[in-house]
Amino acid sequence: MTELNNLWLTETIRLREEHAGPLDDMEANRLARTAGGDLPTRIARRAVWLAERDGLAEALRHWLQGARLALIVIAVLAVISGAGLAFAAMGDGQTSVNVFWALGSLLGLNLILLLSWALGLVFAGEHGATLGRLWLWLSEKLARDAKAVQLAPALLLLLQRQKLNRWALGVLVNGLWLLVMLSALVILLTLMATRRYGFVWETTLLSADTFVAMTQTLGALPALAGFNVPTVEMIRASGDAALNIESARQAWATWLVGVLVVYGIVPRLLLALLCLWRWKTGRANLHLDLNLPGYAQLRERLMPTSERLGISDAAPAQLHRVESGVSDLQSDGALLVAIELDNQRPWPPQLPENVSDAGILDSRESRNKLLEQLSRFPPARLAIACDPRRSPDRGSLALIAELARSASATRVWLLQAPPGEALDAARLGDWHVALQQLELPFADCAPLNWLETGHD
């Protein structure tokens, strides 16, 4: 995942805990402490692990897919809208084109919204939020993941702290309007290339001199870029009827295209690039606000005051999976541990000299103590003894998975029933199914030879 996605998930976890209460994060905290790093790094590692475990990371991937699809839908609508503007401006070719009506159709709404966006950026920084909310809403709907509803508020809060939301919206708004203008330009050129248009201007109140001045003023910048501007004679003559002169038609067509490019396309392109530059610059400076209560409370759990600086073990590659995150180079020795055995069974069995006994885990304290030990000294081989007379509840399976991630190789030993008792076949089958889902090997005989030598 990218750094932005990690920060996004971290903020999502903070909001979730703020509204629904603290999550079960004991393993996440332990793994974050083991991985080391400064406090923001540990908070992010903890959040990413919790997000993977609780399905938020997958929801983020669904949301991003929905966001891309929503952007494609809006872009298609922008292309259609631009084509509509061009058709509305040029008409069907049967009548002359009023150049200033055409110009108003092509640029009027764009320039009004451009000015409105610029004023909103200066005074509020939130203009364009309607289009942004539409995109977020459509992204959420297309994601089709109930957990994705927590992602959009977290993203907005994260960006607002650095005022990046205005630049993100600026890229979206100006990029889409640039697409509208480009679509209008393409259709405009296509219509002019395939139809013969005459151009006129009409007025009741204004004089011909006013239109001459307006035409020359609007054409001044395009003229610097090489676009033609109609002569004064052409402008005056076009007030009576469309000139049936090839040079006049080409001059008006070139003037109209030039005005569209200079006042419609270029400003949107420059603003989109400006917003993109500010967005990338600001995104590189994004960081967690450690003064927020949700993060401040994690300081002692993730970076205890008693902790000393030193070299930390490398982070496991994939913490959320049952597969071991410990390499053979990190691990050493063999260990046998039992989970919640009763007093009827003598324990431990006779063990080879190189196999250690971790005892019986029957309390939260004993479990946490062993997990902390394994995080520092992971074994090469770990055997977990379970009593299949007990049901494979979620807590036991979670503990087995957590222990398995702390060793290079793990096997589960399903103990035989004491003399005079028989195992429940259905319950034993439940154990088999659960361990197969965890992808952990299991057997009903003691794996002592495997613990001693690494071979059966």
N, C-alpha and C positions, 0 to 999 in steps of 0.2 A: 504494500500500500504506500501511497505518497505521504509526505509529511502533513499535508493539508487534511487528508483522510484520517490520519491518526489523531490530529487535533480535533477534528470533527467528531470522531467517535468518543474521544475523551470528554468533550463538552456534552455529548448526548448522554453518556453515563452519569455525568454530574447532575444534569437536569432530572434524569430518571430517579436517582437516589434522593434528590431534593424533594420530589413529589411523592415517591412511593416508599421512601425509607432506605436504609443501607442494604446493600446486596451481600450475599454470602461470598465474601472476598478473601477468605483466609489463604487459600492456595494462591490466588492472584497476588496477594501481598507478599507471600513468601517468595514466589518466583521473581517478583519485581526486585525484592531486596537482594536475591541471589545474583540477578543479572547486573546489579550495580548501576553506576551513573549518578547524575545529579537528581534532585527532586522532580523537576518537570519530566525527565526521562522515565523515572520510575512510575510516576502517575500515569504517563501515557502507556507504558507497558502494561500496567495493571488494567487500565481501561480497555485496551485492545484485547487482552486475554478475556476479560468479562464479556466484551462485545462478541467475540468469537463463540464463547460458550453459550451465550443467551440468544444468539441468532441475529444480533444487531449488525454484525459485519456483513452477513449475507443480505440483510435488508438494505444496507448501504449499496451493495452491488446492484441489487434490484432497482433501487432509487436512481442510481446513476444511469442504468439502462433506460429507465423511464424518462429521465431528464434528457438524454440524447434523442429519444424518440419524440418527446414533446418539442424539442428544439427543431427537429426535422419538420414536424407538423406546422409549427409557427412559421418556419422558413418557407414552406410551400405556400402558405397563406400570403406571405409577404410577396412572393413572386407573382402570385395571381393578382394581388392588389396593384402591384406596379404595372402589370399588363393592362389592368382595368383603367388605370390613370391615363395610360397612353392612348387607349381606344377612345376614352371619353374626350381627350384633348383633340384628337385628329378627326374624329367622326368617321363617316363611311366613304368619304371621298367624293360624294355627290354635290356637296356644297363647299363653299370656300371656308377656310379655317380662320377664325378670328384669333389673331396671334396672342392678344393679351388674355382672352378667355382660355386659350390653350395653355399659356404660361401659368395662369392661376390654377388650372386643373392639375398641372404637373408639379408645381412647387408650393402652392398655397398652404395646404395642410402640413406639408413637411416643414416649411419655414416657421409656421405658427408653433408647432410642437417642438421644433428645435429651439426657438426662443424661450418657450416655456420650460424646457428641460434645463437650459443654461441658467435661467433665473432660479429655478428650483435647486440646482446644484450649488449656486452661490449662497442662497439664503437659507436653504433647508437641508439640502443633500439627499432628499428622499424622492424627488420627482422621478417618475418612471416606475414607481412602486406598483402601480396597477398592472403594468405589463409583467413585472417581476412576479407578482402574486399569481397572475394567470399561469406563468410558466411553472412556478412551484406547485400550484394546485394540479396542473395537468401532469407534471412529473410524478406526483404522489398517486394520482389515479392510474397512470400507466404502470407504475411499479407493482401494483396489486400485492402489496405486502402490508399487513396490519401494523407491523412494527415500524414501518417507514414513516408513520405520522410523527414520530419523535425526532426525526432527523432534520426536517426543515426549520423548526424553531431553534434548534441547536446551531445550525449553520448561520442563521441570521444573527443570533447573539454573538457568535464567534467573530463574524465580520464587522459587526457594529462597533466593537471595542476599538478596532483600528480604523474605523470609518471606511472600510473597504467595500461596504455594500453599495455605496454610490458609484464606485468605479466598476464593480461587477455589473450593476444595472446599466451603467453607461456603455459598457461593451455590448450588452444585449440590445439595448434600445438603438444605439447608433449603428450597430452591425445589421440589425434587421431593417432599419430605414435605408441603409446603404444598399441592401439587397433589393428593396422596393425601387429605389432610384435606378439601379443597374437594370432591373427588369423593365422598367419604363423606357430606359434608353434603348435597350435592345429591340423592344417592340416598336418604338418610335422610328428607329432606323429601318426596321423591316417594312413598316408601312410606307415610309418615304421612298424606299427602294422599289416598291411594287405598285404604288399608286401615284397618280399625279394630283398634287394639291396646289390650290391657289391660296394666297394669304392676304387678308384684309384687316383693317382696324376700323372700328365704328365708334362714333360718339355723338351725343346730343349737346352736352354741356361744355366739353373741353375743345380746345383749338388744335389745329394741326401741329402747331409749334410745340405744344405739350407732348404729343406723341413722338415727335422727332427727338425732343430732348430725352424722353424716357427710353426710347429705343437706343439712342447713342450712349446714354449713361449705363444702361444694363449691358450693352455690348462692349464697353471699354475693357473690362477684365478679360472676357473671352477673346477679344481682339489681340491681347498680349499673348495669348496661347495659340494664336494662329487661326481663330475662327473669323469668318467674314461678317461684316456688319453692313446692312443695306445702306445705300447712299441716301442723302436727303431727298433727292428726286424720287427714288423708289418708295421711300416712306410716305411722302406726300401723295404720290399717285395711288398707293395702295389704300388710301382712305376712300376712294370712290368705287373701285372695283378691283378684283384680283387681276394683277398684271399677267397677261398671257405671254410672258417673256421668260425664256429659260433661265437667264442670269438672275432675274428677280426672284423666281421661285427658289433657286439654289441659295441665293443670299439669305432669304427669310428662313429657309430650312436650316442652313448652317448656323444662323443667329440663334434659332430656337434650341438647337442641339447644344451650342456653346453655353447658353445661359443655363440649361439643365445640368450640364457637366460642372460648370464653375460654381453655381449657387446651390445645386442639389447634391451632387455626388462628392465633390471635393471636401466640403465642410464635414459631411458625415464620415468620410474616410479619415480625415485628420482627427476628428473627435474620437472615433473608434480606436485609432492607434494611440492617442493620448491616454484614453481610459485603460487600454490594454497594458500600456507601459506602467501606469500607476498601479494597476492591479497586480502585475508581476512583482513590482518593487515592494508593494505592501505585503504581498503574500509571503515573500521571503522573510519578512520581519514579524510574522505572526507568532505569538507565544501564548502560553497559558497565564492567566491572571491568578497568581498564587495567593492573592489576598481574599479571593472568594471563599466563603465558609466551607464549601464542599471540598476544596483543595487544601485549605489550611488544616482541616481535621485529619488529613492523611499524612501530615508531616511526621508525626511520631511513629505511626505504623510502618511507613515506608523508609524512613531514615531516622532510626532511633538515636537518641542523644548518646547512648552508650556505644554506638557503632564507631569503629576506627577506620581510617582510610587505609586502603590496601588494594591488592589485585582481586577482582571478583571473577568467579567462573563465567564462562561465556553463556549467553542466553540460549536455551533450547531452541531448536529451529522452529518447531510448531508446538506450542504449549497447549493448544486446545485439543489436540488429538491424543489418543491413548498410546500411540507409538512413542517409544522412548526418545527423549531429547538429549540423552547422554551418550557420548561416544565411548569407544573402547579405551581411548587414551585417557579419558577423564576418570574412568571407573576402575575399581580394583576389589578383589575378594568376593565372597559369597555370603549371603544372609538369608536366614529363615525367620519368618514372622508369622504369627497366628492372629486371627481376628475373632474376638468374642467367643472363646472356648469356655465351656463350663468346667466344674471341678471334677467331673466323672472321668475325664480323660487325662492320663499322665502326660506331662509336657515339661520340657521338650524331649524329643526322641534322642537316641544316641547319635551324635553328629560327628562327622570327620573333623580333624584338627583345623583345617583351613576354612571351616564354615562356622559363622558366628550366629548366635541366637539373639534375636531382637525382642524376645518375649511375646506376650499376648497384649494386643491392643484392645483395651476394654473401656477406655475413657478418652475424653477429648484431650486431656493433658498428655497422655501417653502417645496419642496419635501425633499431636503437634511436635512433641519432642523428637519423635523418630523422623518426621518429615524434615525438620530443621537439620537433623544430623545427616540425612540422605542428601540434602541440598548441598552440603559441604563435602561429603565423602560418599558419592554414589557407588553402589556395588556393581560389579560386573554381572553377577547373577543373583536374582532374588526369587525366592519361593514363598508364596503366600498360602498359608493353610487356612481353609474355611470349613466350617461345619455345615454340611448340606442339609442337616435337619432343620436349620433356620431358613426362612424365606430370603431370597436374594433381593432385599429392599434397596431402594435408591441410594440410601446412605452408605451401605456396604459396598455397592458397586462403584460409587463415586470414590470411596477410599481406595478400593482395589486399583482403579484407573489412575488415581493420584500417585499411589505407590509405584505402579508400573512405569510411570513417566520418569521416575527417579532412578531407574536402573537401566543398564544396557540391555538386559534380557530378563524376562519375567515368566514364571510358570505358576499356575494356580493348582494347589493340592486340595482336592475334595476328599476330606477324611472319611474313612469307613465308620459305620455306626459301631458303638460299643457292643461288646458281646451281649447277646440276648435281645438286641433291638434290630429293627430293619429300617432301611431308608425308604422314605415315601418316593415312589417312582415319579409321580407328577412333579413334586418339588425338585427332585434331582434333574428332571427334564427342564424345569425353569432355570436352574443354574446353568445347564448346558447352553440353552438359548441365549441367556444373558451374556455369558462369557464369549460365545461365538460372535455376538454383536460387538463386544469390545475387542474382538480379534486377538484374544489372549489364549495361549495353549493351556490345557488343563488335563489332569489325570487323577485317578483315584488311588494311585500308589505313590509312595514317598519318592520325590525326585532327588534323593541324596547323592546318587552317583553323578547326576548332572550338576548339582551344586558343587561337588568336589572337583570334577574334572572338566566340566563344560560339555560332556558327551553322555549320551544315554548308555 
